[in-house]
C-alpha cells in the first residue's frame, strides 16, 4: 500500500497523532504513563515509512512543502512563552552542558574510529569528521564539510545513513527518557532551581492573564506564525549568499533562518504577543505535526545500507550517555538540560526545541539557542577532529 495523494498523507499523519492523544486522554491506558504518545507517534510513522506507505512522489512533495514551513512557525510560537531575560540567567550552565555533550561525542568518535576503521572502508576519516560536525550543530555543518575536507562520496552516503538512523532512534529515546526525569535528577543530585524558576515564572504569567482563546485568536496566531515562517525563510535565502561570500559558509539559509526566527520570537515574547491566548495549544499542534512529518521519512531500511557505520554510531551514543551521566554527577546537570543539549548537538536548532518542550513549553528557547551555538562552532570542531582522524 502506498499513499498517492499529498492531502491524504497529511490527513493520515494527523489522524495517527490525534488517535494516540485521544487514547491517552480518554482510554487512559497505563502504557502512556511509561511511554508518552509522542514516542508512539514517532515509532508508528517510522514503521509505516519502512513499509513504503509514504514513498510516493505526492508524499515527498507534501513533506517538502510543509516540513520547514511548519517547523519555523512552531519555533516562533513556542518562543512566545520564553522571556529571554530569564533564559539569559542560564547562559553559563546552558553553554557548559552543550559543550559537555560536544566533548563526550568527540571522545566517542576518537575512541571508536580505530576500532571500526577497518569496517568503515578506505579513506573515511573526512566523512567521519563531517559526521561529527553534523553531530555538533546539525546537518548543515555536515554539508559544509564537503567543501572543507576531501570527503569520499561513498563514505559520505554511509555517514548520511548513520546520521539518519541514529538521529531517528535518538530523538525517540530522548522523548521516552522524559518519563525518567525524576530518577536521573535524583541520581545526579541535579540543580533544577533555575530551570524551575523559569517554568514557574512562565506559569504564573499565563495564570495571571489567562484568557480563553477564541476563533479570532487562533486565526490571528496561525496567520502570524505562518507569515513569520515565510518572512524568516526569505531573509535566510537573501542573506545566505552574502555570508558565504564573506567566508562564513556555516551560516547557510537554514542557520540564518533559524537565527532570525529565534531572535524575532524572543523579542515578541517581551511584547503583548507573548500573552496571546492559544499560544501553548498551537505550539503543541505544530509540535505533533512536525514530529509526524520527521518520522514519516525515517526508514529503518537504512540499517541494511551501512550496518557497521550504524554500529559505530550506536557505540558513540552509548559512550556519550555514560560520559554525560558522569559529568552530570559532577556538575549536577538535570535530564532536561542534558537531553536538550544532546539533541541540539546531534539534531541542531530545529530539533532541540522538540525535546526541550516535552519537559516544559517555556524551555523551547533553550534548545534553539543551544542549536544556534552548535551551528556556529560545528564546522570548526569538524575540521579539528578531521586533522586528528587523518593522523590515525
C-alpha positions in Angstrom: 0.0 0.0 0.0 1.3 3.5 -1.0 -0.4 6.8 -0.3 -0.5 8.6 -3.6 -2.2 11.8 -2.5 -0.5 14.6 -0.6 -3.6 15.6 1.3 -4.3 12.0 2.3 -0.7 11.8 3.5 -1.0 14.8 5.8 -4.5 13.7 6.9 -3.2 10.3 7.8 -0.3 11.7 9.8 -2.5 14.0 11.8 -5.1 11.2 12.3 -2.3 9.0 13.8 -1.2 11.8 16.1 -4.7 12.7 17.2 -5.6 9.0 17.7 -2.8 8.4 20.2 -3.5 11.7 22.0 -7.2 10.7 22.2 -6.2 7.3 23.6 -4.1 8.9 26.3 -6.9 11.3 27.3 -10.0 9.1 27.1 -8.8 5.5 27.3 -6.2 6.3 30.0 -4.0 3.3 29.1 -1.3 2.8 31.7 1.3 2.3 29.0 1.1 6.1 28.4 2.5 6.6 31.9 5.7 4.9 30.8 5.8 5.8 27.0 4.4 9.1 26.0 2.1 9.4 22.9 4.9 11.3 21.1 7.1 8.2 21.1 4.2 6.0 19.7 3.5 8.6 17.0 7.2 8.6 16.0 7.7 4.9 16.0 4.4 4.1 14.2 5.2 6.5 11.4 8.8 5.1 11.1 7.3 1.6 10.7 4.9 2.9 8.0 7.7 4.6 6.3 9.7 1.4 6.3 6.8 -0.5 4.8 6.6 2.0 2.0 3.4 3.8 2.8 4.9 7.2 2.3 7.2 6.5 -0.7 5.2 8.3 -3.4 6.1 11.5 -5.2 2.9 13.1 -3.7 4.0 12.4 -0.2 7.5 13.7 -0.9 6.0 16.9 -2.3 3.7 17.5 0.6 6.6 16.8 3.0 8.8 19.4 1.3 6.1 21.9 1.2 5.2 21.7 4.8 8.1 20.5 7.0 10.3 23.6 7.1 7.3 26.0 6.9 5.6 24.4 9.9 9.0 23.9 11.7 9.8 27.6 11.7 6.3 28.5 12.6 6.5 26.1 15.6 9.7 27.6 16.8 8.3 31.1 16.7 5.1 30.2 18.6 7.0 28.2 21.2 9.4 31.1 21.8 6.5 33.5 22.5 6.4 31.9 26.0 10.2 32.4 26.5 11.4 35.5 28.3 15.0 36.0 27.1 15.9 37.9 30.3 15.2 34.8 32.3 16.9 32.4 29.8 20.0 34.6 29.9 20.4 33.7 33.5 21.0 30.1 32.4 23.7 31.1 29.9 26.8 29.7 31.5 25.1 26.4 32.6 23.4 26.0 29.3 26.7 26.5 27.3 28.6 24.2 29.7 26.1 21.3 29.2 26.1 21.8 25.4 29.9 21.8 25.2 29.9 18.8 27.6 27.8 16.9 25.0 30.2 18.0 22.2 33.2 16.8 24.2 31.7 13.4 25.0 30.7 12.9 21.4 34.2 13.9 20.4 35.7 11.3 22.7 33.3 8.7 21.3 34.3 9.5 17.7 38.0 9.3 18.6 37.9 6.1 20.6 35.6 4.3 18.2 37.4 5.2 15.0 40.4 2.9 15.3 38.1 0.2 16.5 35.7 0.4 13.5 38.1 1.9 10.9 38.7 -1.4 9.1 34.9 -2.0 8.8 34.1 1.5 7.5 36.1 1.4 4.3 39.0 3.3 2.7 39.7 7.0 3.3 36.7 7.5 5.6 38.3 10.0 8.0 36.9 13.0 6.3 33.4 11.6 6.2 33.6 10.8 9.9 34.8 14.3 10.6 31.8 15.7 8.6 29.5 13.5 10.6 31.0 14.8 13.8 30.4 18.4 12.6 26.8 17.4 12.0 26.6 16.0 15.5 27.7 19.3 17.0 25.3 21.5 15.2 23.1 19.8 12.6 23.1 18.6 9.0 24.1 22.0 7.6 27.5 21.5 9.2 27.9 18.1 7.5 27.2 19.6 4.1 29.6 22.4 4.7 32.4 19.9 5.5 32.3 18.7 1.9 33.9 22.0 0.8 36.5 21.9 3.7 37.6 18.3 3.6 38.2 15.6 0.9 35.0 13.7 1.7 34.6 10.5 -0.3 31.2 10.3 -2.0 30.6 6.6 -1.0 31.7 7.2 2.6 29.5 10.3 2.8 26.4 8.4 1.8 27.2 5.8 4.6 27.6 8.7 7.0 24.3 10.0 5.9 22.7 6.6 6.6 24.3 6.5 10.0 23.1 10.1 10.7 19.5 9.3 9.6 19.2 6.0 11.6 20.9 7.2 14.8 19.1 10.6 14.8 15.7 8.9 14.4 16.5 6.4 17.2 18.0 9.1 19.4 15.1 11.5 19.3 12.7 8.7 20.1 14.8 7.6 23.1 15.1 11.2 24.3 11.4 11.6 24.2 11.0 8.3 26.0 13.5 9.4 28.7 11.3 12.3 29.7 9.4 9.8 32.0 12.6 9.1 33.9 13.5 12.7 34.6 13.0 12.2 38.4 15.2 9.2 38.7 18.1 10.9 36.7 17.8 14.1 38.7 17.8 12.2 41.9 20.9 10.1 40.9 22.8 13.2 39.8 21.6 15.4 42.6 20.6 17.8 39.9 20.2 21.5 40.5 16.9 22.3 38.8 16.2 25.5 40.7 16.9 27.9 37.8 15.0 25.8 35.3 12.1 25.6 37.7 12.2 29.3 38.2 11.8 29.9 34.5 8.9 27.4 34.4 7.2 28.9 37.5 7.6 32.4 36.1 6.1 31.4 32.8 3.2 29.5 34.5 2.5 32.5 36.8 2.3 34.8 33.8 0.0 32.5 32.0 -2.3 32.1 35.1 -2.3 35.8 35.8 -3.6 36.8 32.4 -5.1 33.6 31.1 -8.0 34.2 28.7 -9.9 31.5 26.8 -8.9 31.6 23.2 -11.5 32.4 20.6 -11.6 31.6 16.9 -10.2 35.0 16.1 -7.2 34.4 18.4 -6.5 31.1 16.7 -6.8 32.5 13.2 -4.6 35.5 14.0 -1.9 33.4 15.7 -1.9 30.8 12.9 -1.6 33.6 10.3 1.1 35.4 12.2 3.2 32.3 12.7 3.0 31.3 9.1 3.8 34.8 7.8 6.8 34.8 10.2 7.9 31.5 8.8 7.7 32.8 5.3 9.5 36.0 6.0 12.2 34.2 8.0 12.9 31.9 5.1 13.0 34.8 2.7 15.5 36.6 4.9 17.6 33.4 5.3 17.7 32.9 1.5 18.6 36.5 0.9 21.4 36.7 3.4 23.0 33.2 2.9 24.9 34.2 -0.3 26.2 37.3 1.5 27.5 35.3 4.4 29.0 32.7 2.1 30.9 35.5 0.2 32.2 36.7 3.5 33.7 33.3 4.2 31.0 32.4 6.7 29.6 29.4 4.9 28.4 27.9 8.2 25.7 30.5 8.2 23.6 29.0 5.4 20.0 29.5 4.6 18.8 27.2 7.4 21.1 28.6 10.0 20.2 32.2 9.2 16.5 31.4 9.1 16.7 29.8 12.5 18.6 32.7 13.9 16.2 35.2 12.5 13.0 33.4 13.7 14.7 32.8 17.1 15.5 36.5 17.6 12.1 37.6 16.4 10.3 35.1 18.7 12.3 36.1 21.7 11.7 39.8 21.0 8.0 39.2 20.5 7.9 37.2 23.8 8.7 40.5 25.6 5.7 42.2 23.9 1.9 41.7 24.3 2.2 38.9 21.7 3.7 36.7 24.4 0.4 36.9 26.3 -1.8 35.8 23.3 -4.3 33.1 24.1 -3.8 29.7 22.3 0.0 30.0 22.2 0.5 26.8 24.1 -2.2 24.9 22.3 -1.0 26.0 18.8 2.6 25.2 19.6 1.5 21.6 20.6 -0.4 21.3 17.3 2.7 22.3 15.4 4.9 20.0 17.5 2.9 16.9 16.8 2.6 17.8 13.1 6.4 18.3 12.8 7.3 15.1 14.7 4.9 13.1 12.5 6.5 14.6 9.3 10.0 13.9 10.5 9.2 10.3 11.5 7.5 9.7 8.1 10.8 9.9 6.4 12.9 7.8 8.8 13.0 4.3 7.4 14.9 1.6 9.3 15.9 0.1 5.9 19.0 2.4 6.1 20.3 0.0 8.6 21.0 -2.5 5.8 22.8 0.1 3.7 25.7 0.6 6.2 25.4 -1.7 9.1 28.9 -1.2 10.6 28.6 2.6 10.2 25.4 2.4 12.3 27.1 0.2 14.9 29.8 2.8 15.1 27.2 5.4 15.6 25.5 3.4 18.3 28.8 2.9 20.0 29.3 6.7 20.1 25.9 7.2 21.5 26.3 4.6 24.3 29.7 6.2 25.3 28.0 9.6 25.1 25.3 8.6 27.6 27.8 7.1 30.0 30.1 10.1 30.0 27.3 12.6 30.2 26.0 10.8 33.3 29.4 11.1 34.8 29.6 14.8 34.0 26.0 15.2 35.3 27.1 13.6 38.6 30.0 16.1 38.9 28.1 19.2 37.8 24.6 18.2 38.9 23.0 18.6 35.4 19.4 17.7 35.1 18.0 15.4 32.4 16.1 18.2 30.6 19.2 20.2 30.1 21.3 17.2 29.1 18.7 15.8 26.7 18.2 19.2 25.1 21.9 19.8 24.8 22.4 16.3 23.3 19.7 16.8 20.6 21.0 20.3 20.0 24.3 18.7 19.1 23.0 15.8 17.1 19.9 17.3 15.6 20.6 21.1 15.6 18.5 24.1 16.4 15.4 22.9 14.6 15.2 19.6 16.6 16.3 20.5 20.1 13.1 22.5 20.9 11.1 19.3 20.4 12.8 17.6 23.3 13.0 20.8 25.4 9.3 21.5 25.1 8.5 17.9 26.0 9.6 18.9 29.5 8.1 22.4 29.5 6.8 24.5 26.7 8.8 27.5 28.1 12.1 25.7 27.6 11.9 25.8 23.8 14.2 28.7 23.6 16.9 26.8 25.4 17.0 24.2 22.6 17.1 26.8 19.9 19.9 28.8 21.5 22.0 25.6 22.0 21.4 24.6 18.4 22.5 28.0 17.2 25.7 27.7 19.2 26.3 24.3 17.6 25.8 25.7 14.1 28.4 28.4 14.8 31.1 26.1 16.2 30.3 22.8 14.4 32.5 23.5 11.3 35.5 24.4 13.4 35.1 21.3 15.5 34.7 19.2 12.4 37.8 20.5 10.8 39.7 20.0 14.0 38.7 16.4 14.5 39.4 15.8 10.8 43.1 16.6 11.3 43.3 14.2 14.2 41.5 11.4 12.4 43.7 11.8 9.4 46.7 11.0 11.5 45.0 7.9 12.8 
